[in-house]
Amino acid sequence: ITGAKNCYLIFASSHNEDCMFGQYLIHCRDVVESVCAIDCELCYDCEDVHGSYNLKFSSHCVNCSDSFFLSNCVGCRNCFGCVNLAHKEFHFYNEPLTKEEYQRKLAGIDLGSHSDLMQAKQQFEEYFWQFPVKSYFGKQAESSSGNYLYNTKNCRDSYFISDGEDLEHCICVDNAKNSIFYTYYGNESELIYNSGNSGDGAYNLRFCIDCWPACSDLEYCMFTGYGSQSCFGCVGLKKAKYCILNKQFTKGEYFEMRERIVKHMRSTGEYGEFFPAALSPFYYNHSDAMQFFPLERAEAERRGFAWEEVEQETIESSYLAPDHIRDVRDDVLKQTLRCEKTGRPYRIIRQELEYYRSNNLPLPRMSPIARLRQRLKFFNIYPVREIECALTGETILTAQDPRRPQIYSEEAFQREFF
């Protein structure tokens, strides 16, 4: 993470403040239990939301505010349980109400109760699946294919992209262009090839990992940044220039040596490939790769990845979380809670408890990591394929969930709903 202030357990995120339990948060404030949120504030339990304020339990929304349980909505405020709406106010499960009727509806719903919240989630999930979706989640994706695309142009087979141009096979990249096989980061980066976790003004990186900020012309480097440029095969350097395997060269020596190394690597078939699996600093079963491409231990090790099998610590806890947040006392901060999913112990911190109280939200029943892993199931990536628009019959490209019975072209979807 970069540019974080007063944040707790957020990952692959940049320029956030007062955020907790999230992944891929960019320019957010007071965003909790969310993934893929950009330019948002006071959002809770949201997925793929942009420019939204005080939004809870929602997904695929743009510029929405003061609402609960929305999906695929644009510019909506003071709405509850709505799908495929644009620029609406005081709607309850897509039904228009007066302001007074809407407030009476909300008065009868208490999401501070864990049992009531679980029931409301289940009800909305069933409601959401009754609606068609367009060929991709996002907005203003010009000449682009993939999913979760916002303000993109000429992006192909890419996912979770915002403000991108001329990208191909990229995932979770914000504000980048002219790049291929690029995962995580961005922030005004360009000409990135087969690299990950690099950005903040990075330029012309090849086969690099965790190189930032303002670095350029790096190849096969790890954790090398802070203005580093023209380096090859380096690890952990800052403000370096003309280095190979962390050894300093003159400019002339560097380019001569680099040419010899690349020529040799081409003859062995190594150049052009990313780092071999054996050099990964992470265990496969603890990495994001396990989320996108789950493997059994034997298969992961056959491919050269490391695997860590640790005995899961489980506990018996005498603490019984109250159903409603109003009944939770400060002594919960001294308690060890037991995750309902994994049995592992976890604690509640003061910042977290105050957030639940001020937003009338119940205590979670799972540990932070278990909650995040469950939420990351949202990151399912399906390959781009040709289908027929369910409304017009025309051939379209989509990367939506194949289980969806009704997928519309963007034009048909706009005519039908927006």
C-alpha positions as CSV (number, residue, x, y, z in Angstrom):
1,I,0.0,0.0,0.0
2,T,1.1,3.6,-0.6
3,G,-0.1,6.9,0.7
4,A,-2.1,5.5,3.6
5,K,-3.1,7.4,6.8
6,N,-4.7,5.7,9.8
7,C,-5.6,2.6,7.9
8,Y,-5.8,-1.0,9.2
9,L,-5.6,-4.3,7.2
10,I,-6.0,-2.9,3.7
11,F,-4.1,-4.4,0.8
12,A,-3.1,-3.4,-2.8
13,S,-4.4,0.1,-2.1
14,S,-3.2,3.7,-2.4
15,H,-3.9,7.2,-1.1
16,N,-6.5,6.3,1.5
17,E,-7.4,7.6,5.0
18,D,-9.3,5.9,7.9
19,C,-10.0,2.8,5.9
20,M,-10.2,-0.8,7.3
21,F,-10.4,-4.4,6.0
22,G,-10.3,-3.8,2.3
23,Q,-8.5,-4.5,-1.0
24,Y,-7.9,-2.3,-4.0
25,L,-9.0,0.9,-2.5
26,I,-7.9,4.1,-4.2
27,H,-8.5,7.7,-3.0
28,C,-11.0,6.6,-0.3
29,R,-11.8,7.8,3.1
30,D,-13.7,5.9,5.9
31,V,-14.3,2.9,3.6
32,V,-14.6,-0.4,5.5
33,E,-15.0,-4.0,4.5
34,S,-14.9,-3.2,0.8
35,V,-13.0,-4.2,-2.3
36,C,-12.5,-2.3,-5.5
37,A,-13.6,1.2,-4.3
38,I,-12.3,4.3,-6.0
39,D,-12.9,7.9,-4.9
40,C,-15.4,6.9,-2.2
41,E,-16.2,8.0,1.3
42,L,-18.2,6.4,4.2
43,C,-18.9,3.2,2.4
44,Y,-19.3,-0.2,4.1
45,D,-19.4,-3.7,2.7
46,C,-19.3,-2.6,-1.0
47,E,-17.7,-4.1,-4.1
48,D,-16.8,-2.2,-7.3
49,V,-18.1,1.2,-6.4
50,H,-16.9,4.6,-7.7
51,G,-17.4,8.2,-6.6
52,S,-20.0,7.1,-3.9
53,Y,-20.8,8.5,-0.5
54,N,-22.4,6.7,2.5
55,L,-23.2,3.6,0.5
56,K,-23.6,0.3,2.3
57,F,-24.0,-3.4,1.1
58,S,-23.8,-2.4,-2.6
59,S,-22.0,-3.3,-5.8
60,H,-21.3,-2.0,-9.3
61,C,-22.4,1.6,-8.5
62,V,-21.3,5.0,-9.7
63,N,-21.9,8.3,-7.9
64,C,-24.5,6.9,-5.5
65,S,-25.1,8.1,-2.0
66,D,-27.0,7.6,1.3
67,S,-28.3,4.2,0.2
68,F,-28.4,0.5,1.1
69,F,-28.3,-2.6,-1.0
70,L,-27.9,-1.2,-4.5
71,S,-26.5,-3.0,-7.6
72,N,-25.6,-1.6,-10.9
73,C,-27.0,1.9,-10.2
74,V,-25.8,5.3,-11.3
75,G,-26.5,8.6,-9.5
76,C,-29.0,7.3,-7.0
77,R,-29.5,8.6,-3.5
78,N,-31.8,7.7,-0.6
79,C,-32.6,4.3,-2.2
80,F,-32.9,0.8,-0.6
81,G,-32.7,-2.6,-2.4
82,C,-32.6,-1.3,-5.9
83,V,-31.1,-2.7,-9.1
84,N,-30.4,-1.1,-12.5
85,L,-31.6,2.4,-11.7
86,A,-30.2,5.7,-12.8
87,H,-30.6,9.1,-11.1
88,K,-33.4,8.1,-8.8
89,E,-34.3,9.0,-5.2
90,F,-36.6,7.6,-2.5
91,H,-37.0,4.1,-4.2
92,F,-37.5,0.9,-2.2
93,Y,-36.8,-2.3,-4.1
94,N,-37.2,-0.2,-7.4
95,E,-40.6,1.1,-6.2
96,P,-40.9,5.0,-6.2
97,L,-42.0,6.4,-2.9
98,T,-42.6,9.8,-1.4
99,K,-39.9,11.0,1.0
100,E,-42.2,10.3,4.0
101,E,-43.1,6.8,2.7
102,Y,-39.4,6.0,2.2
103,Q,-38.5,7.2,5.7
104,R,-41.3,5.1,7.2
105,K,-39.9,2.0,5.3
106,L,-36.4,2.6,6.7
107,A,-37.7,3.1,10.2
108,G,-38.9,-0.5,10.1
109,I,-35.5,-1.9,9.2
110,D,-32.8,-2.3,11.8
111,L,-29.5,-3.3,10.3
112,G,-27.8,-3.0,13.7
113,S,-29.1,-6.5,14.4
114,H,-26.9,-9.3,13.0
115,S,-29.8,-11.6,12.3
116,D,-31.9,-8.9,10.6
117,L,-28.9,-7.9,8.5
118,M,-28.3,-11.5,7.3
119,Q,-31.9,-11.8,6.3
120,A,-31.8,-8.5,4.4
121,K,-28.7,-9.6,2.6
122,Q,-30.3,-12.9,1.5
123,Q,-33.4,-11.1,0.4
124,F,-31.5,-8.7,-1.8
125,E,-29.3,-11.4,-3.3
126,E,-32.3,-13.3,-4.5
127,Y,-33.9,-10.1,-5.8
128,F,-30.7,-9.0,-7.7
129,W,-30.4,-12.3,-9.6
130,Q,-33.9,-11.7,-11.2
131,F,-32.5,-8.8,-13.2
132,P,-30.6,-8.8,-16.5
133,V,-27.1,-7.3,-16.6
134,K,-25.3,-5.6,-19.4
135,S,-22.3,-7.2,-21.1
136,Y,-19.8,-5.6,-18.6
137,F,-20.0,-3.9,-15.2
138,G,-18.7,-0.3,-15.6
139,K,-19.2,2.9,-17.5
140,Q,-17.7,4.5,-20.6
141,A,-15.7,1.6,-21.9
142,E,-14.8,2.6,-25.4
143,S,-13.5,-0.2,-27.7
144,S,-12.8,-2.3,-24.6
145,S,-13.5,-5.9,-23.5
146,G,-13.4,-7.6,-20.1
147,N,-15.2,-6.5,-17.0
148,Y,-15.3,-3.8,-14.3
149,L,-14.2,-1.2,-16.8
150,Y,-14.5,2.6,-16.0
151,N,-13.5,5.3,-18.4
152,T,-11.4,3.1,-20.6
153,K,-10.3,3.2,-24.2
154,N,-8.8,0.4,-26.3
155,C,-8.5,-2.0,-23.3
156,R,-8.7,-5.7,-24.3
157,D,-9.3,-8.7,-22.0
158,S,-8.8,-6.5,-18.9
159,Y,-10.5,-6.4,-15.5
160,F,-11.0,-3.8,-12.8
161,I,-9.6,-1.0,-14.9
162,S,-10.3,2.7,-14.3
163,D,-9.0,5.6,-16.5
164,G,-7.0,3.2,-18.6
165,E,-6.0,3.4,-22.3
166,D,-4.4,0.9,-24.7
167,L,-4.1,-1.9,-22.1
168,E,-4.2,-5.6,-22.8
169,H,-4.5,-8.5,-20.3
170,C,-4.4,-6.2,-17.3
171,I,-6.0,-6.6,-13.8
172,C,-6.6,-4.0,-11.1
173,V,-4.9,-1.1,-12.7
174,D,-5.9,2.5,-12.3
175,N,-4.8,5.4,-14.5
176,A,-2.3,3.7,-16.8
177,K,-1.8,3.3,-20.5
178,N,0.2,1.4,-23.2
179,S,0.7,-1.7,-21.1
180,I,0.4,-5.5,-21.4
181,F,0.2,-8.2,-18.7
182,Y,0.1,-5.7,-15.9
183,T,-1.5,-6.4,-12.5
184,Y,-2.1,-4.1,-9.6
185,Y,-1.3,-0.5,-9.4
186,G,-1.0,2.2,-12.1
187,N,-1.2,5.8,-10.9
188,E,0.1,7.5,-14.1
189,S,2.2,4.6,-15.3
190,E,3.0,3.8,-18.9
191,L,4.8,1.1,-20.9
192,I,4.6,-1.6,-18.3
193,Y,5.0,-5.2,-19.6
194,N,4.6,-8.5,-17.7
195,S,4.9,-6.8,-14.3
196,G,3.0,-6.5,-11.0
197,N,2.5,-4.3,-8.0
198,S,4.4,-1.4,-9.6
199,G,3.4,2.1,-10.4
200,D,3.2,5.7,-9.2
201,G,4.7,7.3,-12.3
202,A,6.6,4.1,-13.4
203,Y,7.7,4.0,-17.0
204,N,9.0,1.3,-19.3
205,L,9.2,-1.6,-16.8
206,R,9.6,-5.2,-18.0
207,F,9.3,-8.3,-15.8
208,C,9.3,-6.4,-12.5
209,I,7.6,-6.7,-9.2
210,D,7.0,-4.1,-6.5
211,C,8.9,-1.3,-8.3
212,W,7.7,2.2,-7.3
213,P,7.6,5.2,-7.4
214,A,8.9,7.2,-10.4
215,C,11.2,4.4,-11.6
216,S,11.9,3.8,-15.3
217,D,13.7,1.5,-17.7
218,L,13.9,-1.4,-15.3
219,E,14.1,-5.1,-16.2
220,Y,13.9,-8.1,-14.0
221,C,13.9,-6.0,-10.8
222,M,12.2,-6.6,-7.4
223,F,11.5,-4.0,-4.8
224,T,13.6,-1.4,-6.7
225,G,12.2,2.1,-6.9
226,Y,12.3,5.7,-5.6
227,G,13.5,7.1,-8.8
228,S,15.7,4.2,-9.9
229,Q,16.3,3.9,-13.6
230,S,18.2,1.8,-16.1
231,C,18.7,-1.2,-13.8
232,F,18.7,-4.9,-14.6
233,G,18.2,-7.8,-12.2
234,C,18.3,-5.7,-9.1
235,V,16.7,-6.2,-5.7
236,G,15.9,-3.6,-3.0
237,L,17.7,-0.6,-4.5
238,K,16.6,3.1,-4.2
239,K,17.6,5.9,-6.5
240,A,19.9,3.6,-8.4
241,K,21.1,4.0,-11.9
242,Y,23.0,1.8,-14.3
243,C,23.1,-1.2,-11.9
244,I,23.1,-4.9,-12.8
245,L,22.6,-7.5,-10.1
246,N,23.0,-4.6,-7.6
247,K,26.5,-3.8,-8.9
248,Q,27.2,-0.2,-10.1
249,F,28.4,0.3,-13.7
250,T,29.1,3.4,-15.8
251,K,26.5,4.2,-18.5
252,G,28.6,2.6,-21.3
253,E,29.4,-0.5,-19.3
254,Y,25.8,-0.9,-18.3
255,F,24.4,-1.0,-21.8
256,E,27.2,-3.2,-23.1
257,M,26.7,-5.7,-20.2
258,R,22.9,-5.6,-20.6
259,E,23.2,-6.4,-24.3
260,R,25.4,-9.4,-23.5
261,I,23.0,-10.7,-20.8
262,V,19.9,-10.3,-22.9
263,K,21.7,-12.1,-25.8
264,H,22.5,-15.0,-23.6
265,M,19.0,-15.1,-22.0
266,R,17.5,-15.2,-25.5
267,S,19.6,-18.2,-26.5
268,T,18.4,-20.1,-23.4
269,G,14.8,-19.0,-23.9
270,E,14.7,-17.1,-20.6
271,Y,14.4,-13.5,-21.8
272,G,10.8,-12.5,-22.2
273,E,9.6,-14.8,-19.4
274,F,8.6,-13.5,-15.9
275,F,10.6,-14.6,-12.9
276,P,10.5,-18.4,-12.4
277,A,8.0,-19.7,-9.7
278,A,10.9,-20.7,-7.4
279,L,11.8,-17.1,-6.9
280,S,8.4,-16.1,-5.6
281,P,8.7,-14.6,-2.1
282,F,5.2,-15.8,-1.3
283,Y,3.6,-19.2,-0.7
284,Y,1.1,-20.0,-3.4
285,N,-1.7,-20.8,-1.0
286,H,-1.3,-17.4,0.7
287,S,-1.2,-15.4,-2.5
288,D,-3.8,-13.7,-4.7
289,A,-3.1,-16.3,-7.3
290,M,-4.9,-18.9,-5.1
291,Q,-8.0,-16.7,-5.4
292,F,-8.0,-16.4,-9.2
293,F,-6.5,-19.8,-10.0
294,P,-6.9,-22.3,-7.1
295,L,-4.6,-25.3,-7.2
296,E,-4.1,-28.3,-5.0
297,R,-0.8,-28.5,-3.2
298,A,0.6,-31.2,-5.4
299,E,-0.1,-29.3,-8.6
300,A,1.2,-26.0,-7.2
301,E,4.5,-27.7,-6.2
302,R,4.7,-29.5,-9.5
303,R,4.7,-26.0,-11.1
304,G,7.5,-24.9,-8.9
305,F,5.6,-22.8,-6.3
306,A,6.2,-22.9,-2.6
307,W,3.4,-24.1,-0.3
308,E,3.0,-23.6,3.5
309,E,0.8,-25.9,5.4
310,V,0.4,-24.5,8.9
311,E,-1.8,-25.9,11.6
312,Q,-4.7,-23.6,12.0
313,E,-5.0,-22.3,15.6
314,T,-8.6,-22.7,16.7
315,I,-10.0,-21.7,20.1
316,E,-13.1,-22.0,22.2
317,S,-14.4,-18.6,23.2
318,S,-16.6,-17.9,26.1
319,Y,-17.6,-14.5,24.6
320,L,-21.0,-14.6,22.9
321,A,-21.4,-11.6,20.6
322,P,-24.8,-9.8,21.2
323,D,-27.1,-9.8,18.2
324,H,-27.4,-6.0,18.2
325,I,-24.6,-3.4,18.3
326,R,-26.4,-1.4,21.0
327,D,-25.8,-4.2,23.4
328,V,-22.0,-4.5,22.8
329,R,-20.0,-3.0,25.7
330,D,-16.4,-1.8,25.7
331,D,-15.3,-5.0,27.4
332,V,-15.4,-6.6,23.9
333,L,-12.0,-4.9,23.2
334,K,-10.5,-7.2,25.8
335,Q,-12.1,-10.4,24.5
336,T,-10.8,-13.0,22.1
337,L,-13.5,-13.9,19.6
338,R,-13.8,-17.1,17.7
339,C,-14.3,-17.0,13.9
340,E,-17.4,-18.8,12.9
341,K,-15.9,-19.9,9.6
342,T,-12.3,-21.0,10.6
343,G,-12.4,-21.3,14.3
344,R,-9.4,-19.0,14.6
345,P,-9.1,-16.2,17.2
346,Y,-9.5,-12.5,16.4
347,R,-9.9,-9.3,18.2
348,I,-12.0,-6.1,17.9
349,I,-10.1,-2.9,17.9
350,R,-11.3,0.5,19.3
351,Q,-11.4,2.2,15.8
352,E,-13.5,-0.7,14.5
353,L,-15.9,-0.7,17.4
354,E,-16.6,3.0,17.1
355,Y,-17.3,2.6,13.4
356,Y,-19.9,-0.1,14.0
357,R,-21.5,2.0,16.7
358,S,-21.7,5.2,14.8
359,N,-23.1,3.4,11.7
360,N,-25.4,1.0,13.5
361,L,-23.7,-2.1,12.3
362,P,-23.4,-5.4,14.2
363,L,-20.2,-7.0,15.2
364,P,-18.7,-9.3,12.6
365,R,-18.8,-13.1,13.3
366,M,-15.8,-13.9,11.2
367,S,-12.1,-12.9,11.5
368,P,-10.9,-10.0,9.3
369,I,-8.9,-12.3,7.0
370,A,-11.8,-14.8,6.7
371,R,-14.1,-11.9,5.8
372,L,-11.7,-10.6,3.2
373,R,-11.3,-14.0,1.6
374,Q,-15.0,-14.4,1.4
375,R,-15.4,-10.9,-0.1
376,L,-12.6,-11.7,-2.7
377,K,-14.9,-14.3,-4.2
378,F,-16.3,-11.3,-5.9
379,F,-13.1,-11.1,-7.9
380,N,-14.1,-14.1,-10.1
381,I,-12.7,-13.5,-13.6
382,Y,-14.4,-15.1,-16.6
383,P,-12.8,-15.1,-20.0
384,V,-14.3,-12.9,-22.7
385,R,-16.6,-14.9,-25.0
386,E,-19.2,-14.3,-27.7
387,I,-22.9,-14.6,-26.8
388,E,-26.2,-13.4,-28.1
389,C,-27.8,-10.4,-26.5
390,A,-30.8,-11.7,-24.6
391,L,-32.9,-8.8,-25.8
392,T,-31.9,-8.2,-29.4
393,G,-30.2,-11.4,-30.4
394,E,-27.1,-9.6,-31.7
395,T,-23.7,-11.1,-31.2
396,I,-21.8,-9.3,-28.3
397,L,-18.7,-9.9,-26.2
398,T,-19.0,-10.4,-22.5
399,A,-17.0,-11.6,-19.5
400,Q,-20.0,-11.8,-17.2
401,D,-20.8,-14.9,-15.1
402,P,-22.0,-17.6,-17.5
403,R,-24.7,-18.5,-15.0
404,R,-26.4,-15.2,-15.8
405,P,-29.5,-16.1,-17.8
406,Q,-30.0,-12.5,-19.2
407,I,-27.1,-10.5,-20.5
408,Y,-27.8,-7.4,-22.7
409,S,-25.6,-5.4,-25.0
410,E,-24.7,-2.0,-23.6
411,E,-27.0,-0.3,-26.1
412,A,-30.0,-2.5,-25.3
413,F,-29.4,-2.2,-21.6
414,Q,-29.3,1.6,-21.8
415,R,-32.6,1.7,-23.8
416,E,-34.3,-0.7,-21.4
417,F,-33.2,0.7,-18.0
418,F,-31.4,4.0,-18.2
